[in-house]
């Protein structure tokens, strides 16, 4: 850190950075930019600006940095993220330019891929390795191997067109145009349909005949999305989650050693050592573009540039009457009500799946989906949309402790459960009143497939949409700061630049969208520097 000693590592503090100096002193200093919110994108933005010599202040209302991508200790000796889990879309440019590997960033691809057990005892393991994956497809559906290859090729062609592994990657462009996108696709009708209008069911039915494969994969089109797999555009959700390029493992997801919150903690360390100041427990009450921010305590911090890492709706609230009318309409039109529940289970052993017995098998090193029938998908969505708790949940499961013993004491395991659909608000009862029923439904769902659930479950954390909203500040509890369906992606997503002079966005609500990506923050920092809005003083 220029002009001082190196601060304590964020990882050692579990993100509780605290207040480096009094608010009065912070308000008395000159700042080139103030970033509202210390989520991973805000911290990446701060790092890029500070490395260019800008005087940057990051203000976080909560006591812990990282937003949805952080770590906390819900049980003694157990460190887990309340929301985020796997990492697959973190941009290679962010990893390399900010030196995350040199700082200890370690990522292990979930080579076991996707495991899907069925209630009748059958299962499929869709390995990342092509040969092993096709062998599983051939076992389940011999006639679908060629279709599987063709389906995978559409995803690859689209990823290579829009996200080549170089500076032509459209994720590095904060505002791609429709013309740019069309030129990249070069008349590839299948790629265009994948990106814009196919439902996940359409996508699967075009290439695969097996109902078993359809059932296994439908959920991959609605992750975090308030839509059914039969709704137009949901295939693009699958593409978004298949478009990563981490360490040459195209489309793969994996585990960050120590937990995914380490990403935010390392970004914070880069920013602070480059000279940025990060302060937690300092809520902002008002943003005045071109002038600065007012704190809830009444202090005013002057700066020509404010960059919001908060979601667009929260940013709009902080702007108040300062918001541009057209931009306000655009933000208010973004669907931003969450439909997912995140559960962290503390277990005495990993789940033992009846379809493939054992508590430390290859599938524990990948991800697991518990499937739904087509009728259950539709019924669950309708029930949750009308404020009721469905009879069935689709779940996606992750097992950090299967290969990383650094996050829990010996003999304890953490299972991350991501499930949908649930209502933001129940017709009868609050989330506090219904939390036990949601917990029971999750355990009942897993119990259909696992012979040691609920028996091996020691405790559970349940975070519904209002809990996520309250805990990490995401309006509506929407994990992506707004839907990632085609109507809100690419050239149709908010950009880091806004009509308000001196006001920028850097969060997941901007292109290229949600998940732990980091490039949203990079794009915002580049835009600020290109605009000359935060000149060196």
Secondary structure, DSSP 4 states (H G I P E B T S, - for coil): -TTSPPPPPTTTTTT----SS-HHHHHHS-BSEEEE--BHHHHHHHHHHHHTT--EEEEESSSSSBTTS--EEEETTEEE-SS---B----HHHHHHTTTTTTT--EEE-TT-EEEE-TTS-EEEE-SSHHHHHHHHHHH-GGGHHHHHHHHHHHHHHHHHH--SSTT-GGGSTT--HHHHHHHHTT-HHHHHHHHT--HHHHHHHH---HHHHHHHGGGG-TT-SS-TTSTTTHHHHHHHT---GGG-TT--EEETT-THHHHHHHHHHHHHTT-EEEES--EEEEETTTEEEETTS-EEEBS-EEE-S-HHHHHHHHGGGS-HHHHHHHHTS-----EEEEEEEESS---BTTS--SS-GGGGSEEEE---HHHHHHHHHHHHTT---S--EEEEE-GGGT-TTSS-TT-EEEEEEEE---SS-SSS-HHHHHHHHHHHHHHHHHTTBTTTTTTEEEEEEE-HHHHHHHH--GGG-TTSS--SGGGSGGGSBPSB-SSTTEEE-STTBTT-SSS--HHHHHHHHHHHHHTTT---
